Amino acid sequence: MRLRINAKGQVLCLYGETIDLSELGALTIRRAGRVEPDHNGQWWVDLTPLGGPRLGPYRRRSAALAAEAAWVEARLFAEGPGPG
C-alpha cells in the first residue's frame, strides 16, 4: 500500500486493509468511481466522481476493478500537488 502525505498533512491512498488506516487518524473514505455491468455483461468503470474518464468495456469485473485502481493510483501519485 502506497501512502501520500499532502501539504495539509493529510494521508492519501487507495483504500486497502494492509494496515489499519485508523491508526493514522480520523478517516474520510469515498468511492473513486463505480464499476457496473452493461446489458451485454461487459464491465465499465465510471471515474467521473473524481473528474475522470469512463473506462471499458472489460470482460471481467476483476479487470475493471484493476483498471479503476490503476487510474486512481496514477492520479494520486503523479508529480505535482495531487488531489486533496
N, C-alpha and C positions, 0 to 999 in steps of 0.2 A: 504494500500500500504506500502510495506516494502522498506526502503532505506538502502543502504550500502555505507559508505564512505571509499574509499581505502586509502592507504598510500600516494598517489599522491594528495589527496583531491578531487578526482572525486566521484560524487554521482552515484551509480549504482542501477538500479531497473528494474523490469519488467514493461514496459510502461503501464500506465493507465492514466485516466483523473480524478482521485480522487483529485489531487491537480494540480495546474498549474506549471509544472516542469520548465518552462522557468524562473520562479522566482528564481531558484537556479543558473542560469547562462546559457551560451550557450549550446544548446542540440546537442548531436550526437545520432541519433536513427538508429538502424539497426535491421533487421529481425533476429530472433534466428534460424528460420528454415522455412520449408514450410509444409503446410497441404494441401494435394491433394487427390482426389479420384482416385481409380484404375478402371479398366474396369468392375469390378463387383459391383461398388458402395460402396466399402469399403474405409475408410479413413486412410491415412498413414501420419505420422509425420516424416519429414526428418530434423534431427538436425545436419547434417554433416557440415553446415556452422560454427558451434561452436565446431566442433570436437566431436560431439555427435553421438548417435545411430539413427537408423530408428525404430520408434515405430509403432505398429499397428498389424493387422488392427483393426479399430473401426467401429462400425455400424453407428455411428452418428458423424457428423463434430464437434459438441459441445464437445463430449468426446475426440476427437483428440486434439482440442484446449486446453482442460483442462489438458491433458497429457503433451502437449508442455509446458504450463505454469508451471506445477508442476516440470518438469525436469529442466527448466531454473531457477526457484526459488531455488530448491535444490542445484544446482551448484553455484548459486550466493551467497547463504547464508551458504554454507558449511564452516566448520572451515578451517583456513589457509588463504593464501593471496588472493585467488579468482581471477576472471578474471579482466583484465584491469590493 
